[in-house]
């Protein structure tokens, strides 16, 4: 992951980006709320709570599933999670209220400034009982409780033999000096979920142009409510939240989302079916048992040989869906494939699609690995789409801080339009955002290394988050 905003002090100095300085240290101050920290969105200087919460959820899920494969890097993965949860706790500090955005999107997009220099309005956007936003509130609840489900051994906090504890939520110990952190996360998650469920509605309507067209909720908020309840159940074995899933599971059939093949910051369908697969399989509620097949149906939407495939593949083999920033699709869906492969392997099962197409766990792993390999350089351009990895990678990414000279090199302030020449320059970015994965090539495997082609050249945290678990898994299996 790449860190944005104020430094946390939790990373060793050798792991920090020396070309970044503190920024946005007054966020929320004008309304007397501390909203310092968190992740900026993609290459902008804005904070959007919906994708940020999703990023945090998936980072936690990566540790839950693949933490034992991370070796000493577990410390950095946990730091990335806590960087998100610390901010989300601030954003949910008041009952029936969630601060879901910081910064004026139109003003920010009109400038090309370093975060350290930005002087556009740091407008704060909030949902409450009168202006609900169930999707972002429920995703925030999922992020908090997923983080609370990670267990660190006090005897080895750096390597951290990570386990998923489904029966004793909030037993996490991030550091010996802060043993109550998981309790705070879990309790806050339950509170925020109750708010999301009690005051149902979409933040599209409540906040209008503040979030749309940037991070509109196209799939409806019902999938996030199921997702949030599912995570609280998985973390605590809460009967109430399991019954909530059972009562409302039909929402997934009737919501606006495209169904079993979708998973990302907006649509949680496939993620829900995979997350609860084993619970559906063993459920005593006959109404729920058939839903275990939905996870298999998801696999059939991405297998190239499946007759019910709903994605495309480039000539070079990259999974592709319509819309911008495509790399979020192969990373998120590959993550689900590997998680699900482990689940069905534990239960001695295989996936069966229409027309007799059969896929054992190894086939799911193979497909996911092909996507990871493509991203890291096994593609027609022989280009790694992870900055700093390999001999050939994107040099002109759509990212303000990376593309502008650092404070050390250029201590004078860069104004709103003062950064435009750097944006338009054909020169490589002066600062490497090491580890960031960009939006990626088009469906013909072509990549224009231009800052202006933001659908291709802009990195996002929600592209990176699923790759954390994937890379840990494949590294351990190499």
C-alpha positions in Angstrom: 0.0 0.0 0.0 1.0 3.6 -0.4 0.3 6.0 2.5 -1.3 9.4 2.2 -1.8 12.4 4.5 -0.2 12.9 7.8 2.5 10.4 8.9 1.4 8.1 11.5 4.7 7.5 13.2 4.1 3.7 13.0 6.3 2.8 10.1 10.0 2.5 10.4 11.8 5.5 8.9 13.3 3.3 6.2 9.8 2.5 4.9 8.6 6.0 4.7 8.5 8.1 1.5 11.1 10.8 2.1 9.5 13.0 -0.6 6.2 13.3 1.3 5.6 15.7 4.2 2.6 16.3 6.5 -0.5 17.6 4.8 -4.2 18.3 5.6 -3.5 18.7 9.3 -6.5 21.0 9.7 -9.1 18.6 8.1 -12.4 19.0 10.0 -11.1 21.8 12.2 -13.6 24.4 10.9 -16.5 22.2 12.2 -14.5 21.2 15.3 -14.0 17.6 14.3 -10.7 15.9 13.9 -10.6 14.3 10.4 -6.8 14.3 10.0 -5.4 11.1 8.5 -6.8 8.4 6.3 -6.2 7.8 2.6 -6.4 10.4 -0.2 -8.4 9.1 -3.1 -6.3 7.8 -6.0 -4.2 10.7 -7.5 -6.3 13.4 -5.9 -6.1 15.3 -2.6 -9.7 14.3 -1.6 -11.0 11.8 0.9 -13.9 9.6 -0.1 -15.2 7.4 2.8 -16.9 4.8 0.6 -13.8 3.5 -1.3 -11.6 4.1 1.7 -13.7 1.9 4.0 -13.8 -0.8 1.3 -10.0 -0.6 1.0 -9.7 -1.1 4.7 -12.1 -4.1 4.7 -10.2 -5.9 1.9 -6.8 -5.2 3.6 -8.2 -6.8 6.7 -9.6 -9.8 4.8 -6.2 -10.2 3.1 -4.6 -10.5 6.6 -7.3 -12.8 7.8 -6.8 -15.2 4.9 -3.1 -14.8 4.1 -1.5 -13.2 7.1 0.6 -16.3 7.8 2.0 -16.0 4.3 3.2 -12.4 4.8 6.3 -13.0 7.0 7.7 -9.9 8.5 5.6 -7.8 6.1 2.6 -8.4 8.4 3.7 -5.4 10.3 3.3 -3.1 7.3 0.0 -4.7 6.4 -1.3 -4.0 9.9 0.0 -0.5 9.8 -2.0 0.1 6.6 -5.1 -1.3 8.2 -4.8 0.8 11.3 -4.1 3.9 9.2 -7.6 3.3 7.8 -9.4 2.3 11.0 -7.9 5.2 13.0 -9.5 7.6 10.5 -12.8 5.7 10.3 -13.0 5.9 14.1 -12.7 9.6 13.9 -15.3 9.8 11.1 -17.8 7.8 13.3 -17.2 9.5 16.6 -20.7 10.8 16.9 -23.8 8.6 17.1 -26.0 8.5 14.0 -23.5 10.5 12.0 -20.6 9.5 9.6 -18.3 12.0 8.0 -17.9 10.5 4.5 -15.8 13.0 2.6 -13.3 15.8 2.9 -12.4 18.3 0.1 -14.3 20.0 -2.7 -14.1 17.6 -5.6 -14.6 20.2 -8.3 -12.1 22.6 -6.9 -9.6 19.8 -6.3 -9.9 18.5 -9.9 -9.3 22.0 -11.2 -5.9 22.2 -9.5 -2.7 20.2 -9.8 -1.0 20.8 -6.4 1.1 18.9 -3.9 -0.9 17.8 -0.9 1.4 19.9 1.2 0.4 23.0 -0.8 -3.3 22.5 -1.4 -5.4 25.5 -0.6 -8.7 24.4 -2.1 -11.7 24.1 0.3 -11.5 21.2 2.7 -15.3 20.9 2.8 -16.6 18.1 5.0 -19.5 15.9 3.9 -21.7 14.1 6.5 -24.5 11.6 6.5 -27.0 11.5 9.5 -30.5 10.5 10.4 -32.0 13.2 8.1 -29.5 12.6 5.3 -28.8 8.9 5.3 -26.1 6.9 3.5 -26.6 3.3 4.3 -24.0 2.1 1.7 -21.1 4.0 3.1 -22.1 3.6 6.7 -22.5 -0.2 6.3 -19.2 -0.5 4.5 -17.5 1.5 7.3 -19.0 -1.0 9.8 -17.6 -3.8 7.8 -14.2 -2.2 7.7 -14.1 -1.7 11.5 -15.2 -5.2 12.4 -13.0 -6.9 9.8 -10.1 -5.2 11.4 -11.3 -6.3 14.8 -11.2 -9.9 13.6 -7.4 -10.0 13.3 -5.5 -11.7 16.1 -1.9 -10.9 16.9 0.2 -13.0 19.2 1.6 -10.8 21.9 4.7 -13.0 22.0 5.5 -12.2 18.4 3.9 -8.9 17.3 6.1 -8.4 14.3 5.6 -11.7 12.5 2.2 -12.1 14.0 0.8 -15.5 13.4 -2.5 -14.3 12.2 -5.7 -16.3 12.8 -9.3 -15.6 12.1 -11.3 -15.9 15.3 -14.9 -16.3 14.4 -16.0 -16.8 18.0 -14.3 -14.1 19.9 -14.5 -10.8 18.1 -12.5 -7.9 19.4 -9.7 -10.1 20.8 -7.1 -8.3 18.6 -4.1 -6.9 20.2 -2.5 -4.4 17.8 0.2 -3.5 20.3 0.8 -4.5 23.9 0.2 -0.8 24.9 -3.2 -0.7 23.3 -5.1 -3.9 24.1 -8.6 -2.3 24.0 -8.4 -1.2 20.4 -10.3 -4.2 19.1 -13.1 -3.6 21.6 -13.4 -0.1 20.3 -13.5 -1.2 16.7 -16.1 -3.9 17.3 -18.4 -1.8 19.4 -18.2 1.1 16.9 -18.9 -1.2 14.1 -22.1 -2.4 15.7 -23.2 1.2 16.4 -22.5 2.3 12.8 -24.3 -0.7 11.4 -27.3 0.0 13.5 -27.3 3.6 12.2 -27.0 2.4 8.6 -29.9 0.0 9.0 -32.2 2.2 11.0 -31.9 5.2 8.7 -31.9 3.6 5.3 -31.2 5.6 2.2 -28.5 6.3 -0.4 -25.9 9.0 0.0 -26.3 9.6 -3.7 -29.5 11.4 -2.8 -28.4 12.8 0.5 -25.2 14.4 -0.8 -25.9 14.7 -4.5 -23.0 16.3 -6.4 -20.6 15.8 -3.5 -20.2 12.1 -4.3 -21.7 11.7 -7.7 -20.3 11.3 -10.4 -17.2 10.5 -8.4 -18.2 7.5 -6.3 -21.9 7.0 -6.9 -23.6 4.0 -5.5 -24.9 2.3 -8.6 -25.8 -1.1 -7.1 -28.0 0.2 -4.3 -27.2 0.2 -0.5 -28.8 -3.2 0.2 -25.7 -5.2 -0.6 -23.6 -3.2 1.8 -26.2 -3.8 4.6 -25.9 -7.6 4.0 -22.1 -7.2 3.7 -21.8 -5.3 7.0 -24.1 -7.8 8.9 -22.1 -10.7 7.4 -18.8 -9.3 8.7 -20.2 -8.7 12.2 -21.5 -12.2 12.2 -18.2 -13.7 11.0 -16.4 -11.7 13.7 -18.7 -12.5 16.6 -21.0 -15.4 15.7 -23.8 -13.0 16.5 -27.1 -14.8 16.1 -28.9 -11.5 15.5 -26.7 -10.5 12.5 -26.9 -14.0 11.0 -30.7 -13.8 11.2 -30.4 -10.3 9.6 -28.7 -11.9 6.7 -31.3 -14.7 6.5 -34.2 -12.2 6.6 -32.8 -9.9 4.0 -30.8 -12.1 1.6 -33.4 -11.7 -1.1 -32.3 -8.1 -1.3 -29.4 -9.3 -3.3 -31.7 -10.9 -5.9 -33.7 -7.7 -6.4 -31.0 -5.0 -6.0 -29.7 -2.9 -8.8 -26.4 -4.7 -9.0 -25.4 -7.0 -11.8 -25.5 -10.0 -9.6 -23.2 -12.8 -8.6 -20.2 -11.7 -10.8 -19.7 -8.3 -9.3 -17.3 -7.3 -6.5 -15.6 -4.0 -5.7 -16.1 -0.8 -3.8 -19.7 -0.4 -5.1 -21.1 -3.9 -5.5 -20.6 -6.6 -2.8 -22.6 -9.5 -4.3 -19.8 -11.9 -5.1 -17.9 -11.0 -1.9 -20.9 -11.8 0.3 -21.4 -15.2 -1.4 -17.7 -16.1 -0.9 -17.5 -14.7 2.6 -20.5 -16.7 3.8 -20.0 -19.8 1.6 -19.1 -22.2 4.4 -21.9 -20.8 6.6 -24.5 -21.3 3.9 -23.2 -24.8 3.2 -23.7 -25.9 6.8 -26.8 -23.8 7.6 -29.7 -25.5 9.2 -31.9 -22.9 7.6 -33.0 -24.6 4.3 -33.8 -21.1 3.0 -30.1 -20.3 3.1 -28.5 -23.5 1.9 -29.0 -22.8 -1.8 -27.0 -19.6 -1.5 -23.7 -21.6 -1.2 -24.2 -22.2 -5.0 -24.0 -18.5 -5.6 -20.3 -18.5 -4.9 -19.8 -21.2 -7.5 -22.0 -19.2 -9.9 -19.6 -16.3 -9.4 -16.7 -18.4 -10.4 -18.6 -19.4 -13.6 -18.9 -15.7 -14.5 -15.1 -15.3 -14.7 -13.8 -18.6 -16.0 -12.8 -18.1 -19.6 -14.1 -21.6 -20.6 -17.5 -21.1 -18.8 -20.6 -20.6 -21.0 -21.9 -18.2 -18.4 -18.8 -16.0 -18.5 -19.8 -12.3 -18.1 -16.3 -10.7 -18.4 -14.0 -10.3 -21.4 -10.3 -11.1 -21.7 -7.8 -9.2 -23.7 -5.7 -11.0 -26.2 -2.9 -11.0 -23.6 -5.2 -12.5 -21.0 -6.3 -9.6 -18.8 -9.7 -9.8 -17.3 -11.6 -6.8 -18.5 -14.9 -5.1 -17.7 -16.4 -1.8 -19.1 -15.6 1.4 -17.2 -12.5 3.1 -16.1 -9.6 2.0 -13.9 -10.1 -1.6 -15.0 -7.3 -3.1 -12.9 -9.7 -3.0 -9.9 -11.5 -5.9 -11.5 -8.8 -8.5 -12.0 -7.3 -7.7 -8.6 -10.6 -7.9 -6.6 -12.0 -10.9 -8.5 -8.7 -12.8 -8.4 -8.6 -12.3 -4.6 -12.1 -13.9 -4.3 -11.0 -16.8 -6.6 -8.1 -17.6 -4.3 -10.1 -17.3 -1.1 -12.9 -19.4 -2.6 -10.4 -22.0 -3.9 -9.2 -22.5 -0.3 -12.8 -22.8 1.0 -13.8 -25.5 -1.5 -10.5 -27.3 -1.1 -11.2 -27.6 2.6 -14.6 -29.1 1.8 -13.4 -31.4 -1.0 -15.5 -29.7 -3.6 -15.2 -28.5 -7.2 -17.1 -25.8 -9.2 -19.5 -27.0 -11.8 -20.8 -24.6 -14.5 -23.3 -25.2 -17.3 -22.5 -27.5 -20.2 -20.4 -29.7 -17.9 -17.6 -27.3 -17.3 -15.8 -28.4 -14.1 -13.2 -26.4 -12.2 -11.2 -27.8 -9.3 -9.6 -25.4 -6.8 -6.3 -25.5 -8.8 -8.1 -24.0 -11.8 -9.2 -21.0 -9.8 -5.7 -20.5 -8.5 -4.3 -20.8 -12.0 -6.7 -18.1 -13.3 -5.9 -15.8 -10.4 -2.2 -16.3 -10.9 -2.5 -15.4 -14.6 -3.9 -12.1 -13.6 -1.2 -11.4 -11.1 1.5 -12.4 -13.5 0.0 -10.1 -16.2 -0.1 -7.1 -13.8 3.6 -7.7 -12.9 4.8 -7.9 -16.4 3.8 -11.1 -18.2 1.8 -9.3 -20.9 2.2 -8.2 -24.5 4.0 -5.0 -23.6 6.2 -6.8 -21.0 5.4 -3.9 -18.6 4.8 -4.2 -14.9 1.8 -2.1 -13.9 3.1 -1.8 -10.4 5.3 1.3 -10.0 8.9 0.5 -9.1 8.6 -3.3 -9.9 10.6 -4.7 -12.7 12.6 -2.9 -15.4 9.7 -1.3 -17.2 6.7 0.3 -15.4 4.5 3.4 -15.7 6.6 6.6 -15.4 3.9 9.3 -15.7 1.2 8.2 -13.3 -1.8 10.5 -12.7 -0.8 11.3 -9.1 -0.2 14.9 -7.9 2.5 14.3 -5.3 4.4 11.8 -7.5 4.4 14.1 -10.5 5.4 17.4 -8.8 8.8 18.1 -7.3 9.1 17.4 -3.6 9.3 20.0 -0.9 12.9 19.2 -0.4 13.7 19.9 -4.1 11.2 22.8 -4.5 10.4 24.3 -1.1 8.4 27.2 -2.7 4.7 26.8 -2.8 3.1 25.4 -6.0 -0.2 27.2 -6.6 -3.4 25.7 -8.0 -2.4 26.3 -11.6 1.3 26.4 -10.9 1.5 22.6 -11.2 -0.1 22.5 -14.7 3.2 22.5 -16.5 4.3 19.5 -14.6 1.0 17.8 -15.4 1.5 18.5 -19.1 5.1 17.5 -19.1 6.3 14.5 -21.1 9.0 13.9 -18.5 8.8 11.0 -16.0 7.4 11.7 -12.6 10.2 12.9 -10.3 9.0 10.8 -7.3 8.3 7.0 -7.4 5.1 5.9 -5.7 6.6 2.5 -5.2 4.0 -0.3 -5.1 1.1 1.6 -6.6 -0.8 -0.2 -9.3 -2.3 1.9 -12.0 -5.6 1.5 -13.8 -3.9 -0.5 -16.6 -4.1 -1.1 -20.3 -7.1 -1.1 -22.6 -8.8 -4.1 -23.9 -6.3 -4.4 -26.7 -3.4 -4.6 -24.2 -2.3 -1.0 -25.1 -1.1 1.4 -22.4 -0.4 5.1 -23.0 1.9 6.3 -20.3 0.2 9.7 -20.0 -1.0 11.5 -16.9 -3.9 12.8 -18.9 -5.1 9.2 -19.5 -6.3 8.9 -15.9 -8.4 5.8 -16.5 -5.1 4.0 -17.3 -2.5 5.9 -15.3 -4.2 6.7 -12.0 -3.4 4.4 -9.1 -6.0 3.7 -6.4 -6.0 2.1 -3.0 -8.8 -0.3 -3.9 -6.7 -1.7 -6.7 -3.8 -2.3 -4.4 -5.8 -3.7 -1.4 -6.7 -7.1 -2.9 -3.2 -7.5 -4.3 -1.7 -7.5 -0.8 -3.3 -10.9 -0.1 -2.7 -12.3 -3.5 1.0 -11.5 -3.5 1.4 -12.9 0.0 -0.3 -16.1 -1.1 1.7 -16.6 -4.4 5.0 -15.6 -2.8 4.5 -18.3 -0.1 3.6 -20.9 -2.8 6.5 -20.0 -5.1 
